[in-house]
């Protein structure tokens, strides 16, 4: 079985509750050894407990087979640590309402940091090494993967899942995008292919609207309350529901939710293009995990666990494409 966890953003208590429920499910299973937990990135920023979140994930690594993917927020942090040219011109938005202050205050043992230095983009003048942050946290960020693939089934009946933080760019070579495995790979790919970062696997917001090489893409990044801005085929999905978004290639392909399970036995697997599980945890909605069972071929159902979050970590007017909407939602969340 594979459990997949969406964007956490420094919210320790909801994550702990979610992981306890996942552990209960795994330990009650007959196939514990095959259990895997995949995290889609954005562990840090906005929430007040980035340090505690990472500590909990490092503990979990000692207990289960886990995959930690990088989100755009971790990439911004690594740009900052590496003092990259891209950070100077773009990534410094991390210090402008993108959660750098909350993360640094959480990770750094220096408790008398001058908060005025973290306003706007001025924080780029504060060096990482001066923050006295333990090496284990930087090691965690440096080891993050940028893509991951899993396959369930054999022969003609196969589900091929691609896990990335954000969407895939259907206009670019898919294999090249999925060859990106770490920070260096990612930034080399951007440079060599002259790719703008917001069209990449950690930033892309548009949902694919057709099947791509028989893959099913699982991602977070774009809160589902705004998913109709990036995908026209939403079927019977309620964008205000706070539920994960199952993206079908046909407007006639409806999915059926029954309790904590989503069934898609009424459609071919080729109709299911992607699943977005960023259900707006930082917007006061839910932290979400989905379970892909070993017998998915037979059962055609995916289990969902959600933990409500209290309070909005991000708010205000945020520009989305060519208009403004008054929702707690930003283009870099």
JOTALIN-V824372 format. One record per pair of residues at least 24 apart in sequence whose ideal C-beta (glycine too) atoms are under 8 Angstrom apart, sorted by the first residue. I is the first residue (numbers start at 1). J is the second residue. If there is no record, write none. Layout:
BEGIN
i->(I & I)
j->(J & J)
END
This chain:
BEGIN
i->(1 & 1 & 1 & 1 & 1 & 1 & 1 & 1 & 1 & 1 & 2 & 2 & 2 & 2 & 2 & 2 & 2 & 2 & 2 & 3 & 3 & 3 & 3 & 3 & 3 & 3 & 3 & 4 & 4 & 4 & 4 & 4 & 4 & 4 & 4 & 4 & 4 & 4 & 5 & 5 & 5 & 5 & 5 & 5 & 5 & 5 & 6 & 6 & 6 & 6 & 6 & 6 & 6 & 6 & 6 & 6 & 7 & 7 & 7 & 7 & 7 & 7 & 7 & 7 & 7 & 7 & 7 & 8 & 8 & 8 & 8 & 8 & 8 & 8 & 9 & 9 & 9 & 9 & 9 & 9 & 9 & 9 & 9 & 9 & 9 & 9 & 10 & 10 & 10 & 10 & 10 & 10 & 10 & 10 & 10 & 10 & 10 & 10 & 10 & 10 & 11 & 11 & 11 & 11 & 11 & 11 & 11 & 11 & 12 & 12 & 12 & 12 & 12 & 13 & 14 & 14 & 14 & 14 & 14 & 15 & 15 & 15 & 16 & 17 & 18 & 18 & 18 & 18 & 19 & 19 & 21 & 21 & 22 & 22 & 25 & 26 & 31 & 34 & 35 & 35 & 36 & 36 & 36 & 36 & 36 & 37 & 37 & 37 & 37 & 38 & 38 & 38 & 38 & 38 & 38 & 39 & 39 & 39 & 39 & 40 & 40 & 40 & 40 & 40 & 40 & 40 & 40 & 40 & 40 & 40 & 41 & 41 & 41 & 41 & 41 & 41 & 41 & 41 & 41 & 41 & 41 & 41 & 42 & 42 & 42 & 42 & 42 & 42 & 42 & 42 & 43 & 43 & 43 & 43 & 44 & 44 & 44 & 44 & 44 & 44 & 45 & 45 & 45 & 45 & 45 & 45 & 45 & 46 & 46 & 46 & 46 & 46 & 46 & 47 & 47 & 47 & 48 & 48 & 49 & 50 & 50 & 50 & 50 & 51 & 51 & 51 & 52 & 54 & 54 & 57 & 58 & 58 & 67 & 67 & 67 & 68 & 68 & 68 & 68 & 69 & 69 & 69 & 69 & 69 & 69 & 69 & 69 & 70 & 70 & 70 & 70 & 70 & 70 & 70 & 70 & 71 & 71 & 71 & 71 & 72 & 72 & 72 & 72 & 72 & 72 & 73 & 73 & 74 & 74 & 75 & 75 & 75 & 76 & 77 & 77 & 78 & 78 & 78 & 80 & 80 & 81 & 81 & 81 & 82 & 84 & 86 & 86 & 86 & 87 & 88 & 90 & 92 & 92 & 92 & 93 & 93 & 94 & 95 & 95 & 95 & 95 & 95 & 95 & 96 & 96 & 97 & 97 & 97 & 98 & 98 & 104 & 104 & 107 & 107 & 107 & 107 & 108 & 108 & 109 & 142 & 142 & 143 & 144 & 144 & 145 & 145 & 146 & 146 & 146 & 146 & 146 & 146 & 146 & 146 & 147 & 147 & 147 & 147 & 147 & 147 & 149 & 150 & 152 & 152 & 152 & 152 & 153 & 153 & 157 & 158 & 159 & 159 & 159 & 159 & 159 & 160 & 160 & 160 & 161 & 161 & 161 & 161 & 161 & 162 & 162 & 162 & 162 & 163 & 163 & 163 & 164 & 164 & 164 & 164 & 164 & 165 & 165 & 165 & 165 & 165 & 166 & 166 & 166 & 166 & 166 & 166 & 166 & 166 & 166 & 166 & 167 & 167 & 167 & 167 & 167 & 167 & 167 & 167 & 167 & 167 & 167 & 168 & 168 & 168 & 168 & 168 & 169 & 169 & 169 & 169 & 169 & 170 & 170 & 170 & 172 & 174 & 174 & 174 & 177 & 205 & 205 & 206 & 206 & 207 & 207 & 207 & 207 & 207 & 207 & 208 & 208 & 208 & 209 & 209 & 209 & 209 & 210 & 210 & 211 & 211 & 211 & 211 & 212 & 214 & 216 & 216 & 216 & 216 & 216 & 217 & 217 & 217 & 218 & 218 & 218 & 218 & 219 & 219 & 219 & 219 & 219 & 220 & 220 & 220 & 221 & 221 & 221 & 222 & 222 & 223 & 223 & 223 & 223 & 223 & 223 & 223 & 223 & 224 & 224 & 224 & 224 & 225 & 225 & 225 & 225 & 225 & 226 & 226 & 226 & 226 & 227 & 229 & 229 & 242 & 242 & 242 & 242 & 242 & 243 & 243 & 243 & 243 & 244 & 244 & 244 & 244 & 244 & 244 & 244 & 245 & 245 & 246 & 246 & 247 & 247 & 247 & 247 & 247 & 248 & 248 & 249 & 260 & 260 & 260 & 261 & 261 & 261 & 261 & 262 & 262 & 262 & 262 & 263 & 263 & 264 & 264 & 264 & 265 & 265 & 275 & 279 & 280 & 281 & 282 & 282 & 282 & 282 & 282 & 282 & 283 & 283 & 283 & 283 & 283 & 283 & 284 & 284 & 284 & 284 & 284 & 285)
j->(26 & 29 & 31 & 34 & 35 & 36 & 291 & 292 & 293 & 294 & 35 & 36 & 37 & 38 & 150 & 152 & 161 & 291 & 292 & 35 & 36 & 37 & 38 & 289 & 290 & 291 & 292 & 37 & 38 & 39 & 40 & 163 & 218 & 277 & 289 & 290 & 291 & 292 & 37 & 38 & 39 & 40 & 277 & 287 & 288 & 289 & 40 & 220 & 244 & 277 & 278 & 279 & 281 & 287 & 288 & 289 & 40 & 41 & 42 & 71 & 220 & 221 & 278 & 281 & 282 & 287 & 333 & 39 & 42 & 43 & 47 & 53 & 281 & 287 & 42 & 43 & 44 & 45 & 46 & 47 & 73 & 99 & 281 & 282 & 313 & 333 & 43 & 44 & 45 & 46 & 47 & 48 & 49 & 50 & 53 & 99 & 102 & 103 & 106 & 313 & 47 & 49 & 53 & 281 & 282 & 287 & 309 & 313 & 47 & 49 & 52 & 53 & 56 & 49 & 281 & 287 & 307 & 308 & 309 & 53 & 56 & 287 & 56 & 307 & 287 & 289 & 305 & 307 & 56 & 60 & 305 & 307 & 289 & 305 & 291 & 64 & 294 & 294 & 64 & 65 & 64 & 65 & 66 & 67 & 150 & 64 & 65 & 66 & 67 & 66 & 67 & 69 & 148 & 150 & 163 & 66 & 67 & 68 & 69 & 69 & 71 & 163 & 164 & 165 & 218 & 219 & 220 & 221 & 277 & 278 & 68 & 69 & 70 & 71 & 72 & 73 & 74 & 144 & 165 & 202 & 220 & 221 & 71 & 72 & 73 & 74 & 165 & 220 & 221 & 278 & 68 & 71 & 73 & 74 & 73 & 74 & 77 & 99 & 103 & 106 & 73 & 94 & 98 & 99 & 100 & 102 & 103 & 99 & 102 & 282 & 313 & 314 & 333 & 102 & 282 & 313 & 102 & 106 & 106 & 102 & 103 & 106 & 107 & 106 & 107 & 137 & 106 & 137 & 140 & 140 & 136 & 140 & 145 & 148 & 163 & 140 & 143 & 144 & 145 & 144 & 145 & 146 & 147 & 148 & 163 & 164 & 165 & 141 & 144 & 145 & 146 & 165 & 183 & 186 & 202 & 165 & 202 & 220 & 221 & 165 & 166 & 202 & 203 & 221 & 332 & 98 & 99 & 141 & 144 & 183 & 186 & 202 & 100 & 103 & 141 & 141 & 142 & 183 & 124 & 128 & 128 & 138 & 141 & 183 & 187 & 187 & 190 & 197 & 124 & 124 & 197 & 121 & 123 & 124 & 121 & 332 & 123 & 119 & 120 & 121 & 122 & 123 & 124 & 120 & 121 & 314 & 316 & 330 & 330 & 332 & 131 & 133 & 131 & 133 & 134 & 137 & 132 & 133 & 133 & 182 & 183 & 182 & 182 & 183 & 181 & 182 & 180 & 181 & 182 & 183 & 185 & 186 & 201 & 202 & 177 & 178 & 179 & 180 & 181 & 201 & 178 & 292 & 292 & 294 & 296 & 297 & 296 & 297 & 297 & 214 & 216 & 269 & 292 & 296 & 297 & 214 & 215 & 216 & 215 & 216 & 217 & 218 & 292 & 215 & 216 & 217 & 218 & 217 & 218 & 219 & 201 & 202 & 217 & 218 & 219 & 201 & 202 & 219 & 220 & 221 & 200 & 201 & 202 & 203 & 204 & 205 & 219 & 220 & 221 & 222 & 201 & 204 & 205 & 206 & 207 & 208 & 217 & 219 & 221 & 222 & 274 & 201 & 204 & 208 & 212 & 217 & 195 & 199 & 200 & 201 & 204 & 208 & 210 & 212 & 199 & 212 & 213 & 215 & 201 & 230 & 331 & 230 & 231 & 231 & 245 & 247 & 273 & 274 & 276 & 247 & 273 & 274 & 233 & 247 & 249 & 273 & 249 & 273 & 249 & 270 & 271 & 273 & 273 & 270 & 269 & 272 & 273 & 274 & 275 & 273 & 274 & 275 & 274 & 275 & 277 & 290 & 274 & 275 & 276 & 277 & 278 & 276 & 277 & 278 & 276 & 278 & 333 & 276 & 278 & 278 & 279 & 280 & 282 & 283 & 285 & 329 & 333 & 276 & 278 & 279 & 280 & 280 & 283 & 285 & 327 & 329 & 320 & 325 & 327 & 329 & 276 & 320 & 321 & 279 & 280 & 285 & 286 & 306 & 279 & 286 & 304 & 306 & 275 & 276 & 277 & 279 & 288 & 290 & 304 & 275 & 276 & 272 & 275 & 272 & 273 & 274 & 275 & 276 & 272 & 273 & 273 & 303 & 304 & 305 & 301 & 302 & 303 & 304 & 301 & 302 & 303 & 304 & 300 & 301 & 300 & 301 & 302 & 300 & 301 & 302 & 306 & 329 & 309 & 309 & 312 & 313 & 314 & 328 & 333 & 312 & 313 & 314 & 327 & 328 & 329 & 309 & 310 & 311 & 312 & 328 & 309)
END
